[in-house]
């Protein structure tokens, strides 16, 4: 039997759930596997807001280094955490079928505050994208930084004097911790590749590439690829409020992308549609439209504010 494929993963409950899903899929296809937990910088520093850390791949670079040094063979990531530019020698070998793409509001008591324009609610999130979109809709609200894994963030919400916090629905649903006091934010456009899991390996590792190929979900790979192309063309990362969502409807690919200013006072949204066979380049074309509509000025302003 082939040598066991060493699967690198972060140590949170959600990361382990995702790694075990990949482990089970590989095992079902006849591959020997073992999990190798590795700490990331994003798990160690739970205080500094992600946009202040300003590092691309804060949740992935420790696993990247472990792959390049040969400690692990493959790494499992939430795809929205993965930079659009991978380290030399690594590749995204499989994108699993997507889960729930939506954002979710977990509230303390009720959601009456959403309809009260005189009430200054306290909302928690570490995401600059969620913050910008929220302030665009509720400019009177105060935003609070919330870091940590899913369970830690739920505990912090319970302990703090906040009205609600925003999460990715997929993360809470996958490990069965979505509270009853939660509501899907249908109006909030998700992060590029939100709800998708990706498995990376070394480019020169033909054994792992072949093992992972059957796990790739073509439609999810296409849609997340276009979303990440939009992100890459805008030169965005965790420090820029960029949202994107692509999905297939019949033989058409439908895309919506958005760029917000940090406080949500300005927003540029673009929509595109194309036959699946002609969808290549749709993400970058949509990004260029954003830039032409004034997105370049918003991005410059964000860079200056964070310099």
C-alpha positions in Angstrom: 0.0 0.0 0.0 1.1 3.6 -0.7 2.6 5.6 2.1 0.0 7.4 4.1 -1.0 10.9 2.8 -0.2 13.4 5.7 -3.1 15.9 5.9 -2.1 19.2 7.5 -4.8 21.1 9.3 -5.3 23.9 11.8 -6.5 22.7 15.3 -9.9 24.3 15.6 -13.0 22.2 15.6 -14.1 23.5 12.2 -10.6 23.0 10.7 -10.5 19.4 12.0 -14.0 18.7 10.7 -12.9 19.9 7.2 -9.7 17.8 7.4 -11.6 14.7 8.5 -14.0 15.2 5.6 -11.1 15.1 3.2 -9.5 12.2 5.1 -12.8 10.2 4.8 -13.1 10.9 1.0 -9.5 9.8 0.4 -9.9 6.7 2.6 -13.1 5.8 0.7 -11.0 5.9 -2.5 -8.4 3.5 -1.0 -5.7 5.9 0.2 -4.0 5.6 3.6 -4.1 8.9 5.5 -3.1 10.6 8.7 -3.9 14.0 10.2 -1.1 16.4 11.2 -2.4 19.4 13.3 -0.4 22.6 12.9 -0.8 26.0 14.6 -1.2 29.1 12.4 -0.4 32.7 13.3 -4.1 33.5 13.0 -4.8 31.0 15.8 -2.0 32.4 18.0 -2.8 36.1 17.9 -6.5 36.4 18.7 -6.5 40.1 19.7 -5.2 42.1 16.7 -7.9 42.8 14.1 -7.2 40.8 10.9 -7.0 43.9 8.8 -4.3 45.4 11.1 -2.2 42.2 10.9 -2.3 42.8 7.1 -0.7 39.5 6.2 -2.0 37.6 3.2 -2.6 34.0 4.2 -2.4 34.4 8.0 -4.4 31.1 8.4 -2.5 29.3 5.6 1.1 30.2 5.6 2.1 27.8 8.5 0.6 24.9 6.5 2.2 26.1 3.3 5.6 26.1 5.1 5.0 22.6 6.4 4.1 21.4 2.9 7.2 23.0 1.3 9.4 21.5 4.0 7.9 18.0 3.6 6.3 17.7 7.1 2.9 17.3 5.4 1.7 16.3 2.0 -1.6 18.2 1.6 -3.3 21.0 3.5 -7.0 21.6 3.9 -8.3 25.2 4.0 -11.4 27.3 4.1 -11.0 28.6 0.5 -11.8 32.2 1.5 -8.7 32.2 3.7 -6.4 31.3 0.9 -4.4 34.1 -0.9 -4.9 34.4 -4.6 -1.2 34.1 -5.1 0.1 30.8 -3.7 3.8 30.2 -2.7 6.0 28.9 -5.5 5.7 25.1 -5.7 2.2 24.8 -4.3 -1.1 24.4 -6.1 -4.8 24.1 -5.3 -5.5 20.5 -6.3 -9.2 20.1 -5.4 -12.1 22.3 -4.5 -14.9 20.4 -2.7 -18.6 20.9 -3.4 -19.6 24.2 -1.8 -21.6 24.5 1.4 -23.8 27.5 2.5 -22.3 30.7 1.1 -24.3 33.1 3.3 -23.4 35.2 6.3 -25.3 34.7 9.5 -26.3 37.0 12.3 -26.3 35.5 15.8 -28.2 37.8 18.1 -28.5 38.0 21.9 -32.2 38.6 22.6 -34.1 39.6 19.5 -33.7 41.3 16.1 -35.9 44.3 16.9 -32.9 46.6 16.8 -32.6 46.0 13.1 -35.8 48.0 12.5 -35.1 50.8 15.1 -33.2 53.6 13.4 -32.7 55.4 16.7 -30.9 52.5 18.4 -27.1 52.3 18.2 -26.6 48.6 18.2 -23.2 46.9 19.1 -22.2 44.4 16.4 -19.1 42.2 16.4 -17.1 40.9 13.5 -13.4 40.6 12.6 -14.2 40.9 8.9 -13.6 44.2 7.2 -16.0 43.1 4.4 -18.9 42.4 6.9 -18.2 45.6 8.8 -18.3 47.8 5.6 -21.5 46.2 4.3 -23.1 46.4 7.8 -22.3 50.1 8.2 -23.6 50.8 4.8 -27.0 49.4 5.9 -26.8 50.5 9.6 -24.5 53.5 9.8 -25.7 54.3 13.3 -24.3 51.0 14.7 -21.0 50.5 16.5 -18.7 47.7 15.3 -16.5 45.6 17.6 -13.5 43.3 16.8 -14.2 39.6 17.3 -11.4 37.1 16.7 -10.9 33.4 17.4 -12.4 30.1 16.2 -16.1 29.7 15.9 -16.6 28.4 19.4 -14.4 31.1 21.0 -16.4 33.8 19.1 -19.7 32.4 20.3 -18.4 32.4 23.9 -17.2 36.0 23.5 -20.6 37.1 22.1 -22.3 35.6 25.2 -19.9 37.3 27.6 -19.8 40.8 26.0 -22.4 43.5 26.1 -23.0 43.2 22.3 -26.3 42.9 20.5 -25.1 40.4 17.8 -22.2 39.0 15.9 -21.7 38.0 12.2 -20.5 34.6 11.2 -20.2 32.5 8.0 -23.2 30.2 8.1 -21.2 27.2 6.7 -18.8 27.2 9.7 -21.5 27.1 12.3 -23.6 24.6 10.4 -20.7 22.2 9.7 -19.9 21.6 13.4 -23.6 21.8 14.5 -23.2 24.9 16.6 -25.6 27.3 14.8 -27.7 28.8 17.6 -31.5 29.0 17.3 -31.2 32.7 17.8 -29.7 33.3 14.4 -30.8 34.6 11.0 -29.3 34.4 7.5 -28.3 37.8 6.1 -29.6 37.3 2.6 -28.7 40.9 1.6 -25.0 40.6 2.5 -22.8 39.6 -0.4 -20.2 36.9 0.7 -16.5 36.8 0.6 -15.0 35.3 -2.6 -15.0 31.5 -2.2 -17.0 31.6 1.0 -18.5 28.2 1.9 -15.9 26.2 -0.1 -13.1 23.9 1.1 -9.9 23.6 -0.9 -7.1 21.1 -0.7 -3.6 22.1 -1.6 -0.5 20.1 -2.4 3.0 20.4 -3.9 3.0 20.9 -7.7 5.6 18.1 -8.1 3.7 15.6 -6.0 2.0 13.5 -8.7 0.7 10.9 -6.2 -1.3 13.5 -4.2 -2.5 15.3 -7.3 -3.9 12.1 -8.6 -5.4 11.2 -5.3 -7.1 14.6 -5.0 -8.4 14.9 -8.5 -11.6 12.9 -7.9 -12.5 15.2 -5.0 -12.7 18.3 -7.2 -16.2 19.6 -7.8 -16.1 21.2 -11.2 -19.0 23.7 -10.8 -17.6 24.9 -7.4 -14.1 25.2 -8.8 -15.4 27.3 -11.7 -17.5 29.7 -9.6 -14.9 30.2 -6.8 -12.2 30.6 -9.5 -14.2 33.5 -11.0 -14.8 35.1 -7.6 -11.0 34.8 -6.8 -10.2 36.3 -10.2 -12.3 39.3 -9.3 -10.5 39.6 -6.0 -7.0 39.2 -7.6 -7.7 41.8 -10.3 -8.7 44.3 -7.6 -5.5 43.4 -5.7 -7.7 42.8 -2.6 -7.2 40.7 0.5 -8.4 40.6 4.0 -7.6 44.4 4.3 -10.1 45.4 1.5 -14.0 45.1 1.7 -14.4 43.0 -1.4 -17.3 40.6 -2.0 -18.1 38.3 -4.8 -20.5 35.4 -5.6 -20.9 33.3 -8.7 -23.4 30.5 -9.3 -24.6 28.4 -12.1 -28.2 28.6 -13.4 -28.9 26.2 -16.2 -26.1 26.8 -18.7 -25.5 30.3 -17.5 -23.0 31.6 -14.9 -24.3 34.5 -12.8 -21.9 36.8 -11.0 -22.2 39.7 -8.6 -19.2 41.6 -7.2 -18.8 44.5 -4.8 -16.2 46.9 -3.4 -17.0 49.1 -0.4 -15.3 51.9 1.3 -14.2 51.1 4.9 -17.2 52.8 6.5 -19.6 51.7 3.8 -20.5 55.2 2.7 -19.5 54.3 -0.9 -20.2 51.0 -2.7 -19.7 49.8 -6.3 -21.6 46.7 -7.3 -21.4 45.0 -10.7 -23.3 42.1 -12.2 -22.3 39.9 -15.1 -23.8 36.8 -16.8 -22.4 34.5 -19.5 -22.8 31.0 -20.8 -20.6 28.6 -18.8 -18.5 27.9 -21.9 -17.7 31.6 -22.2 -17.3 32.4 -18.5 -13.5 32.5 -18.5 -12.3 36.0 -17.6 -15.7 37.2 -16.4 -14.3 37.9 -12.9 -11.4 40.1 -14.1 -13.7 41.9 -16.5 -16.1 42.7 -13.7 -13.2 43.9 -11.5 -12.1 46.3 -14.3 -15.6 47.7 -14.4 -15.4 48.4 -10.7 -12.1 50.2 -11.1 -13.5 52.2 -14.0 -16.5 53.2 -11.8 -14.3 54.8 -9.2 -13.1 51.6 -7.4 -9.5 52.7 -7.9 -10.1 55.8 -5.8 -11.7 53.7 -3.0 -8.8 51.2 -3.0 -6.2 54.1 -2.9 -8.1 55.6 0.0 -8.1 52.3 1.9 -4.4 51.9 1.4 -3.7 55.4 2.6 -5.8 54.8 5.7 -4.0 51.6 6.5 -0.5 52.8 5.7 
